[in-house]
Each structure stands twice: as C-alpha cells, then as structure tokens.
Amino acid sequence: MTRCFAMFSILCLFLACQAEESRRERAFGTDDPSSSTDSESSSVSEGLGGCDEMDLLFIIDNSSSMESVKENLFSNFPKFVGVLNDYNASKGGGLKFRLGVTTSSVTRDFVTTLPNSDFEQPFSTSGDDGALLGQSECELSAPWTDGPSPTFQEDFSCLAQLHTNETTTVEMPLLAMELALGEQSAPGRPNAGFFEPKSEALLVAVIITNEDDCSIEEGGRLMFTGTGSCDDEGSEGLHSPASVKAYLDDLTGGEGRYVVLVIAGPGPGKCESIFGQAWEALRLRRLVEELGDSAMFGSLCQDDLWMTLEATLSAITATCDDLPLVM
C-alpha cells in the first residue's frame, strides 16, 4: 500500500511538472508560439478559472525618437488584432477584450543630479498621467475600444497614433501604468469604466519604450549613472520592481491574474536597428525578473517587430488559459 501511494505521488508530481513546462514553453520559449493545439491548452487550464475577458493597456513612449518604431508597430497591429479575434478562450467561445492606450509621460516635480556632478537642480516633466487617449480623435464613445468588432483594428491603430511630446525627457511607464489603472480609473476620472480591480478579466499591460523607466515620486531625488541610466541606489523615490509587483498583486487579486510585457532595449549599452537606437532598460528588465512567469521582455531592436509581438501574444494567451480564479 505504501509503495503504491509513493508511486502515485511521483506520477502526480511528474504530470504537474510537465504541465508547467508546457505552459512556460507556450508563453516564452517556442520557435513557433502558435503550435500548441486547442486540446493542449484545455488540458493545462483544467481545474483553473481560465479567462474569456481581457483588459489590455498599452503604455507607449511618445518621444520624438520613437516615430519610426511606432510606424513599424502600426503596420503589425492588423496581425496582432487578428490573433485576438481568432483566439478560442479556455472557457469556450471567443474572447472579449478591451484596449486602451496611454503614454509613458507623467507630470512630476523633483530634483536631479547630472552624471559626474554634485550640483542638484529642480526638474519638471509634463505628461498624460495615465489618462487614456484618442476618444475624440478616433470618434469613440469611450477612451478605449472593445473587441471583437468590425472596427477594432481601425480603432486600435487610431488610438496608437499618439501625439509626440517634445518636452518630456524622463520616461515613467511604470508610474503611468499605476495611474492609468488606479487614480485615473476611479469614478469621475478619465478612465472610469476601463478596468475593474479583482475582476474576472485578465489584465495585460504592454510597455513599449526606447529608454529605461525612471518613475519617480513627486518631490523625489533622481540621480543618473555614468551611462545615463537612473541610479536605483542613489535616487530617492524611484518605484522599485518589488513595489510594482505588490501593487499588481493587490489590484488584480494575486499572481497569475496579470501579465506585463516589456518591449525595450535589451542592452548592454545601446542597440541599433532600422528604427534607430534603444537604450538598455535595466530597471524594466529587473521588473520582468521580479514578476517571473507574469512578465516577458522583448527586444525593440529587432528589424521585424512582429517577432516580438508574436511572442507577446503567445504569453498573453498562455496566461489566459491558466488564469486562476479570483480568491
């Protein structure tokens, strides 16, 4: 009896490991992320909640150096939308999704010290502070678009045509994400109705930038390294990866109920592509490491950004299949 129980336990452990490995391969590592069959997806999500609704927030760097990158992204959006439209949710039937777009620019006053200098000076940035954009320009009834719909692809492309901010020199996508999902989604605020905390929908945040994150609190002290990156140790008030994870865990109801996808410079140093340069996103990479299976990092310096977007979609659908129930 004891021997049978031991063999049964070993078998269960083996099957659990195989299921987890299958999920990770579909999300992050296969050469063909679309190769998994519907039956495989269903078996992995058995016993979990799964999802049939998804809230997608795109946080896009709107600095002038991103213009050529955005043009390439726009050309690939039709395929991105096509995958979402054709996706069969693990609960059965199609997927309902909501998509909003904001920028990585935030309004903040702080002090800063330039590299190789002890002189502190006040610095100010202005931005959209997480507000979803494009409602009037795209003639939408809300500052987001819902899918599937015949006009979703057109609406998505319109929303992503962000105005260029010529003044913002400090990108704060993590702070913009928190503002978009928190303060700006409160009743009476610009994003009201876009996202509901601890809902049954999977939350997906996609950050696209050619610089690193320097999310700083109001009145903070921002220091830079010799290579121009934000200095985590010398600065005061920078958002830490651990604090961002704690925020997302609390907002959604726990790990596995959200996914953060970063498309940025992989480093080391600056990378070059047909779109220009992208600086190493050290802090954003640390966030991806902190979030583990709930995050993915893709290179902005691939000449064909569809490869990165395709891997992103694979991670999204794998997480949707395995979405745990809200506790």
C-alpha positions as CSV (number, residue, x, y, z in Angstrom):
1,M,0.0,0.0,0.0
2,T,2.8,2.4,0.9
3,R,4.7,1.6,-2.3
4,C,1.6,2.2,-4.4
5,F,1.0,5.6,-2.7
6,A,4.6,6.6,-3.3
7,M,4.4,5.7,-7.0
8,F,1.2,7.6,-7.3
9,S,2.7,10.7,-5.7
10,I,5.7,10.5,-8.0
11,L,3.4,10.2,-11.1
12,C,1.4,13.3,-9.9
13,L,4.5,15.3,-9.4
14,F,5.8,14.4,-12.9
15,L,2.5,15.3,-14.6
16,A,2.4,18.6,-12.7
17,C,5.9,19.5,-13.9
18,Q,5.1,18.5,-17.4
19,A,2.0,20.8,-17.4
20,E,4.0,23.7,-16.0
21,E,6.8,23.2,-18.6
22,S,4.2,23.1,-21.4
23,R,2.7,26.4,-20.2
24,R,6.1,28.1,-20.0
25,E,7.1,26.9,-23.5
26,R,3.9,28.2,-25.0
27,A,4.4,31.6,-23.2
28,F,8.0,32.3,-23.5
29,G,10.2,29.9,-25.4
30,T,8.9,28.1,-28.5
31,D,10.1,28.7,-32.0
32,D,6.5,28.5,-33.1
33,P,4.4,30.0,-30.4
34,S,1.2,29.2,-32.2
35,S,2.0,25.5,-32.4
36,S,0.0,24.4,-29.3
37,T,-3.3,22.7,-30.1
38,D,-6.6,23.7,-28.5
39,S,-6.7,20.3,-26.7
40,E,-3.3,21.0,-25.1
41,S,-4.5,24.4,-23.9
42,S,-7.6,23.0,-22.5
43,S,-5.8,20.2,-20.6
44,V,-3.4,22.7,-19.0
45,S,-6.2,25.0,-17.8
46,E,-8.3,22.2,-16.4
47,G,-9.2,23.0,-12.8
48,L,-8.4,26.7,-13.2
49,G,-10.7,29.6,-13.9
50,G,-9.4,30.4,-17.4
51,C,-10.5,33.7,-19.0
52,D,-12.9,34.8,-21.6
53,E,-12.3,38.6,-21.0
54,M,-9.1,40.6,-21.2
55,D,-8.2,44.2,-20.5
56,L,-5.2,45.4,-22.4
57,L,-3.3,48.6,-21.6
58,F,-0.7,49.9,-23.9
59,I,1.9,52.3,-22.4
60,I,3.8,53.8,-25.4
61,D,6.8,56.1,-25.3
62,N,5.7,59.2,-27.2
63,S,9.0,60.9,-27.5
64,S,10.1,62.1,-31.0
65,S,12.8,59.3,-31.2
66,M,10.0,56.7,-31.2
67,E,8.4,57.8,-34.5
68,S,9.9,55.1,-36.8
69,V,9.3,52.4,-34.1
70,K,5.6,53.3,-33.9
71,E,5.2,53.2,-37.7
72,N,6.5,49.6,-37.7
73,L,4.2,48.7,-34.8
74,F,1.2,50.1,-36.6
75,S,2.0,48.0,-39.7
76,N,1.9,44.9,-37.5
77,F,-1.2,45.7,-35.5
78,P,-3.6,44.0,-38.0
79,K,-1.9,40.6,-37.4
80,F,-2.0,41.3,-33.6
81,V,-5.7,42.0,-33.7
82,G,-6.3,39.0,-35.9
83,V,-4.8,36.6,-33.3
84,L,-7.0,38.1,-30.6
85,N,-10.1,37.9,-32.8
86,D,-9.4,34.2,-33.6
87,Y,-8.4,33.1,-30.1
88,N,-10.6,30.5,-28.6
89,A,-10.8,31.2,-24.8
90,S,-10.3,28.3,-22.4
91,K,-13.9,28.7,-21.1
92,G,-15.1,28.1,-24.6
93,G,-16.2,30.5,-27.3
94,G,-14.5,33.7,-28.3
95,L,-12.5,36.2,-26.3
96,K,-13.9,39.6,-25.3
97,F,-11.2,42.2,-25.0
98,R,-10.9,45.9,-24.1
99,L,-7.9,48.0,-25.2
100,G,-6.8,51.4,-24.1
101,V,-3.6,53.4,-24.9
102,T,-1.7,55.9,-22.9
103,T,1.8,57.4,-22.9
104,S,4.8,56.9,-20.6
105,S,4.9,60.6,-19.8
106,V,3.9,61.8,-16.3
107,T,3.8,65.2,-14.7
108,R,6.3,65.4,-11.8
109,D,8.5,67.9,-10.0
110,F,11.7,66.6,-8.5
111,V,15.4,67.4,-8.1
112,T,18.1,65.8,-10.2
113,T,21.8,65.4,-10.3
114,L,23.5,65.1,-13.6
115,P,26.2,62.4,-14.1
116,N,29.6,63.3,-12.7
117,S,28.2,66.3,-10.9
118,D,27.2,67.1,-7.3
119,F,25.0,70.0,-8.3
120,E,21.3,69.5,-7.7
121,Q,18.7,71.3,-9.8
122,P,14.9,71.3,-9.9
123,F,13.4,69.5,-12.8
124,S,9.8,69.2,-14.1
125,T,8.1,66.9,-16.6
126,S,4.6,67.1,-18.0
127,G,2.5,64.3,-19.4
128,D,-0.7,62.4,-19.7
129,D,-0.5,60.9,-16.3
130,G,-2.0,57.6,-17.4
131,A,-5.2,59.1,-19.0
132,L,-6.4,57.0,-22.0
133,L,-6.1,58.9,-25.2
134,G,-7.9,59.3,-28.5
135,Q,-11.6,59.2,-27.7
136,S,-12.4,62.4,-29.6
137,E,-9.8,62.0,-32.4
138,C,-11.0,58.4,-33.1
139,E,-14.7,59.2,-32.7
140,L,-15.2,56.6,-30.0
141,S,-17.9,56.5,-27.3
142,A,-15.3,55.9,-24.7
143,P,-11.5,56.4,-24.4
144,W,-10.9,52.7,-25.3
145,T,-12.1,50.2,-27.8
146,D,-13.9,46.9,-27.3
147,G,-13.5,43.8,-29.4
148,P,-14.1,41.7,-31.3
149,S,-15.7,44.2,-33.6
150,P,-15.5,45.1,-37.3
151,T,-13.8,48.4,-36.5
152,F,-11.4,47.2,-33.7
153,Q,-8.4,47.1,-36.0
154,E,-9.0,50.6,-37.3
155,D,-9.8,51.9,-33.8
156,F,-6.6,50.3,-32.3
157,S,-4.4,51.9,-35.0
158,C,-6.1,55.3,-34.4
159,L,-5.6,55.1,-30.6
160,A,-2.0,54.3,-31.0
161,Q,-1.3,57.4,-33.1
162,L,-0.1,59.3,-30.1
163,H,0.9,62.9,-30.2
164,T,4.6,63.4,-29.8
165,N,5.8,65.0,-26.6
166,E,8.8,67.2,-27.4
167,T,9.4,68.2,-23.8
168,T,9.4,65.0,-21.7
169,T,12.9,63.7,-21.3
170,V,12.3,61.3,-18.4
171,E,10.1,58.2,-19.2
172,M,7.9,56.8,-16.4
173,P,5.9,53.9,-17.9
174,L,5.6,52.1,-14.5
175,L,4.1,55.2,-12.8
176,A,1.9,55.8,-15.9
177,M,0.6,52.2,-15.7
178,E,-0.3,52.6,-12.0
179,L,-2.0,55.9,-12.6
180,A,-4.0,54.5,-15.6
181,L,-5.3,51.5,-13.6
182,G,-5.7,53.3,-10.2
183,E,-6.3,57.0,-9.8
184,Q,-7.4,57.6,-13.4
185,S,-9.9,54.7,-13.3
186,A,-11.7,55.9,-10.3
187,P,-15.3,57.1,-10.7
188,G,-15.5,60.5,-12.4
189,R,-11.9,60.3,-13.7
190,P,-10.9,60.0,-17.4
191,N,-10.5,56.2,-17.4
192,A,-13.6,55.4,-15.3
193,G,-15.1,52.1,-16.5
194,F,-12.0,50.8,-18.3
195,F,-10.6,48.5,-15.6
196,E,-12.3,47.0,-12.5
197,P,-9.9,45.7,-9.7
198,K,-10.1,42.0,-9.0
199,S,-12.5,41.3,-11.9
200,E,-12.6,38.1,-13.9
201,A,-10.7,39.7,-16.8
202,L,-7.0,39.1,-17.4
203,L,-5.1,42.3,-17.1
204,V,-2.4,42.8,-19.8
205,A,0.0,45.8,-19.7
206,V,2.3,46.3,-22.7
207,I,5.2,48.8,-22.2
208,I,6.9,50.0,-25.4
209,T,9.9,52.4,-25.0
210,N,13.4,53.0,-26.3
211,E,14.5,54.3,-22.9
212,D,14.5,52.9,-19.3
213,D,11.9,53.6,-16.7
214,C,12.6,56.4,-14.3
215,S,9.3,56.5,-12.4
216,I,9.9,59.0,-9.5
217,E,7.5,60.2,-6.8
218,E,6.6,63.9,-6.5
219,G,9.4,65.7,-4.8
220,G,11.8,62.8,-5.2
221,R,15.6,63.0,-6.0
222,L,16.6,61.5,-9.3
223,M,20.2,60.6,-9.9
224,F,21.8,59.1,-13.0
225,T,24.7,56.7,-13.5
226,G,27.7,57.4,-15.7
227,T,25.9,55.8,-18.7
228,G,22.8,57.9,-18.2
229,S,20.6,55.3,-16.6
230,C,18.5,56.0,-13.5
231,D,20.5,55.2,-10.4
232,D,18.4,52.9,-8.1
233,E,20.8,53.2,-5.2
234,G,21.5,57.0,-5.3
235,S,17.9,58.1,-6.1
236,E,15.1,58.7,-3.6
237,G,11.5,57.9,-4.6
238,L,12.1,55.6,-7.5
239,H,9.5,52.9,-8.0
240,S,11.0,49.5,-7.1
241,P,10.2,46.3,-9.0
242,A,9.0,44.8,-5.7
243,S,6.6,47.7,-5.1
244,V,5.2,47.4,-8.6
245,K,4.6,43.6,-8.1
246,A,2.9,44.3,-4.8
247,Y,0.6,46.8,-6.5
248,L,-0.4,44.5,-9.3
249,D,-0.9,41.5,-6.9
250,D,-3.3,43.6,-4.8
251,L,-5.0,45.2,-7.8
252,T,-5.8,42.0,-9.6
253,G,-6.2,39.5,-6.8
254,G,-2.8,37.8,-7.0
255,E,-0.1,36.3,-9.2
256,G,-1.2,34.7,-12.4
257,R,-4.1,37.2,-12.9
258,Y,-2.0,39.7,-14.9
259,V,0.9,39.8,-17.4
260,V,3.3,42.7,-18.0
261,L,5.1,42.7,-21.4
262,V,8.0,45.0,-22.0
263,I,9.4,45.8,-25.4
264,A,12.5,47.9,-25.0
265,G,16.3,48.0,-25.4
266,P,17.9,44.7,-24.2
267,G,21.4,46.0,-23.7
268,P,24.2,46.1,-22.8
269,G,24.6,49.8,-23.7
270,K,22.6,51.0,-26.8
271,C,21.3,48.7,-29.5
272,E,20.8,49.7,-33.1
273,S,18.1,48.8,-35.6
274,I,16.5,50.2,-38.7
275,F,14.4,52.3,-36.3
276,G,17.3,54.0,-34.6
277,Q,18.7,53.4,-31.1
278,A,17.3,52.0,-27.9
279,W,19.0,52.4,-24.6
280,E,19.3,49.5,-22.2
281,A,16.2,49.2,-20.0
282,L,17.9,47.9,-16.8
283,R,15.0,48.7,-14.4
284,L,12.4,47.3,-16.7
285,R,14.4,44.1,-17.0
286,R,14.6,43.9,-13.2
287,L,10.8,44.2,-13.1
288,V,10.4,41.3,-15.6
289,E,12.7,39.2,-13.4
290,E,10.7,40.2,-10.3
291,L,7.4,39.2,-11.9
292,G,8.7,35.9,-13.1
293,D,6.1,33.9,-15.1
294,S,3.8,37.0,-15.1
295,A,6.1,39.0,-17.4
296,M,8.2,38.9,-20.6
297,F,10.9,41.1,-22.1
298,G,11.2,41.6,-25.9
299,S,13.8,43.5,-27.9
300,L,12.8,46.8,-29.6
301,C,15.9,46.4,-31.8
302,Q,14.6,43.5,-34.0
303,D,14.2,44.7,-37.6
304,D,10.8,42.9,-37.8
305,L,8.9,43.8,-34.6
306,W,6.2,41.1,-35.5
307,M,8.5,38.5,-34.0
308,T,8.4,40.3,-30.6
309,L,4.6,41.0,-30.9
310,E,4.0,37.3,-31.8
311,A,5.9,36.1,-28.7
312,T,3.9,38.7,-26.7
313,L,0.6,37.2,-28.0
314,S,1.8,33.7,-27.1
315,A,2.5,34.8,-23.5
316,I,-0.9,36.5,-23.3
317,T,-2.9,33.5,-24.5
318,A,-1.0,31.1,-22.3
319,T,-1.7,33.2,-19.2
320,C,-5.3,33.5,-20.2
321,D,-5.6,29.7,-20.5
322,D,-4.2,29.3,-17.0
323,L,-5.9,32.2,-15.3
324,P,-6.7,31.3,-11.6
325,L,-10.0,32.0,-10.0
326,V,-10.3,35.3,-8.0
327,M,-9.9,34.3,-4.4
